Each structure stands twice: as C-alpha cells, then as structure tokens.
Amino acid sequence: MSTRPCLLGFGLLVGGLLAVAPGQADPLVASPAGSVRIGLMSSLFRDVPRPLAQAAMQPFKEMMVTQMRVNGQLVNINDPEVLAQQLSQGEVQLGVFHGFEFAWARLKHPELQPLMIAVNYHRHLHSYLIVGRDMEVTAIEDLNKKTLALPRRAREHSRLFLQRLGQGNGQEPKQLFAQTVTPANSEEALDNIVDGVAQATVVDGVALESYKHLKPGRFAKLKVARQSPTFPAAVIAYRPGAVDEQLILRFREGMLHASDLPVGRQLMIMWNLTSIEPVPPDYEQTLADIAKAYPPPVVAVTTKEQPPVTGRTGGIE
C-alpha cells in the first residue's frame, strides 16, 4: 500500500478532469454548455510542487471536454467556511473538501450535499499516535519535551488529530514537544521511532498497515498510544439547485467511471486512489460524529479567495 495522501490525489483528479487552459481566468458560472466553477481547499496541495500538479492534470483536459462535455475553472480557497459560503451562494458550483472540513461546513450550511467520496482502501479514516513498544504513555503529558517525527506529507486528518491531542493538554504540538523532525514519509517516520531518532509520530491507518506488511519485525517494536475518532472520507460537495442537474449527473458518472479509461486508471494509481464511490449510507452519521468529537476551530473568517488555479489542482484503518 502506498502512503501518499489520498485527498491530494482526489484534488488532482478533479483538477485534471476539469482543468482549463492557462490564461482562462475569468469566473465561469454554470450554463447549459456545461461550465462550472470548482473550489479546491488549498490544503489539498500542501508541499506539492506546482509543476508536479500541473503535469498530473494535462492528460484529462480534453478527455472531459469530449466525453463529459464539462468545462470548468478551479479556484484555490484557504478556508472551508469560505468555500461553504461560496457553494451556498452559487459562486462556485462544486467544492472539494476533506471529510472533517465538510462536517464543519455543514454545521452552518446544511443545504450542502455530498456528491461522491474518494477512497484509499477504506471509507473510514483513522490516525494513530505511535511510540516505541517499551515507552509508557498514560497521558499526553508523558510526551512533554520528547521529539516528534511528523511526515512531510502527513494526511490532514492526522495533523488535526495531533493538534487536538496537544490542545487537550492546553498546548499546541510545538509547545508539547521539544523538537519536531520532518521525515520524507510515514515509513521513515516509523523507522525514526524504532531507531530512537524520535519518540513519537502520527500516521494514518493505511500507512501503519503498509509498514506492518513491509517491515513486520520493526513494526513489532512499536505500539499505538492513541487512536483518533473515525474521520469521514474526502468529498466533492454541491448545493442542489445551484447548477444544472444534467451537468451534475454527467460529472458524477464520469468521475465514478474514471477508472474505466486507461488515463483514469493511470492517475488513480499515481495519486493513490483505490476508488471513487457513491456516498455510503453511514456518511451523514460519520460527519455528525467527527463534528462533535472535533468541533471547528474558532477563527476569523476571510472572504478573500486565492487566484484561480489553472492546470493543477480492518486492517488498521
């Protein structure tokens, strides 16, 4: 199993399927011709070089125009509340959220609806605080002044899990730990724990399951100190009535069957998506549960959007 961020792949897939030509920066509104404006959370592209994102987009541009008759403009947005507002007001017609971000958005905008989800092996996401097998962690305070290994491309729900762990003790992670090292990936972060480079790391369930499969001997030297609540999967959302329903149906069917085409299979493999699926029956409950477990942060909301993006965009789990 790969440990690349699955939601990054979802964002890149959506961006690739609906990329517009460079220079086409004027806002588009939904029309019978099949144009939509799509909001992408900026956290989708954390630590991703722009050339890499652009390269992943290009093969899909003409495919979606010819097969789905859908054109679109991508808008990079920093705040889930801003994206939710723009969806509600019809300023964008589709929005790509992390599952927990959509749960927060729904608290103020219950009219927004999930259209489909992105899956990387499991629909339900978890993150884990991992320490050495012999380390006693009865409370989060036991990690005070220790070294944290946080993978460079840690999943966003893992980052939130870590943040809320520290806040439960009245501290941010940077205050709790003496230092933070940033290994390239989750495998290296787990190796850091085994080798004594760091005393704690946070990884998602797919990464931990992969490590168990690849390095069972080293995995046996680790243990789970804390497990996160269940996080909902990434989602494309919309507001019913804000965009032509036939366009929504074409888009949905095209996304759900992207893996039927060679280029779609290639991108899904590249960005670690095992499937794009219809919304499962328990998704609403998962949204409600994570919003209760992890309420949205209290921050000032800005309505300033970023410049349009052109051409980018069981086991244990």
C-alpha positions, 0 to 999 in steps of 0.5 A: 500500500502506498502512503501518499495522501489520498485527498491530494490525489482526489484534488488532482483528479478533479483538477485534471478532469476539469482543468482549463487552459492557462490564461482562462481566468475569468469566473465561469458560472454554470450554463447549459454548455456545461461550465462550472466553477470548482473550489479546491481547499488549498490544503489539498496541495500542501508541499506539492510542487506546482509543476508536479500538479500541473503535469498530473492534470494535462492528460484529462483536459480534453478527455472531459471536454469530449466525453463529459462535455464539462468545462470548468475553472478551479479556484484555490480557497484557504478556508472551508467556511469560505468555500461553504459560503461560496457553494451556498451562494452559487459562486462556485458550483462544486467544492472539494473538501476533506471529510472533517472540513465538510462536517464543519461546513455543514454545521452552518450550511446544511443545504450542502450535499455530498456528491461522491467520496474518494477512497484509499482502501477504506471509507473510514479514516483513522490516525494513530499516535505511535511510540516505541513498544517499551515507552509508557504513555498514560497521558499526553503529558508523558510526551512533554519535551520528547521529539516528534517525527511528523511526515512531510506529507502527513494526511490532514486528518492526522495533523488535526488529530495531533493538534487536538491531542496537544490542545487537550493538554492546553498546548499546541504540538510545538509547545508539547514537544521539544523538537519536531523532525520532518521525515520524507514519509510515514515509513521513515517516520516509523523507522525514526521511532524504532531507531530512537531518532524520535519518540513519537509520530502520527500516521494514518491507518493505511500507512501503519498497515503498509509498514506492518506488511513491509517491515513486520519485525520493526513494526513489532517494536512499536505500539499505538498510544492513541487512536483518533475518532473515525474521520469521514472520507474526502468529498466533492460537495454541491448545493442542489439547485445551484447548477444544472442537474444534467451537468451534475449527473454527467460529472458524477458518472464520469468521475465514478467511471474514471477508472474505466479509461486507461488515463483514469486508471493511470492517475488513480494509481499515481495519486493513490486512489483505490476508488471513487464511490457513491456516498455510503449510507453511514456518511451523514452519521460519520460527519455528525460524529467527527463534528462533535468529537472535533468541533471547528476551530474558532477563527476569523473568517476571510472572504478573500479567495486565492487566484484561480488555479489553472492546470493543477489542482480492518486492517488498521484503518 
